Amino acid sequence: MKAGIDELIEEVSKGWTDFDVAVATPDAMKNLGKIAKILGTKGLMPNPKAGTVTMDVEKTIEAIRKGRVEFRTDKMGQIHNIFGKVSFTEEQMKDNLKSFIRAVLDIKPPSIKGTFIANISVATAMGPGIKLDLQKALAEVK
C-alpha cells in the first residue's frame, strides 16, 4: 500500500500500475487527469460510484482489505469480473471464485423468484470461456 499524490502520479506516469485499487479524495481527482488514460484503460481510475472517491479514505481502504467485492452487470445481465491472477494458487483461485459467487447470491433481492444465476463461465482475459457445472458450483458455495 502506498499513499501520496505527486509521487504516485509520477510513478504511474512512468508505467507503474502494480496495484489493485486506487482510492482518492474528491479534491485529489483534479490531479489525476494527468494519468487518467493510464488508470482508465486498466480499470484503476477512482470512481465515486464504485466508492473509491471518498473523504473517508481510511474506512474505504479497510473495507477493501476485508474483501469488499465490486461488480456491475451489463445490459444482458451478465457479470464480468476478475477473481484472481496468474500468480494465485489453485486454492486461492477457488476460494476467490466461491467468495465472488457468494457475494452475488447475497445481493439477490427477496422479490426475485426462481433462478438468479443461470450459468457460470470462467476465462482468462482473452481466452475462451469454460462453462462450470452450475449445480456443483452453487453446492460448494453453500
Secondary structure, DSSP 8 states (H G I E B T S, - for coil): ----SHHHHHHHHTT----S---B-GGGGGGGGGGHHHHHHTT-S--TTTT-B-S-HHHHHHHHHTT-----B-TTS-B------TTS-HHHHHHHHHHHHHHHHHT--TT--S-S---EEE--SSS--EEE-HHHHHHHH-
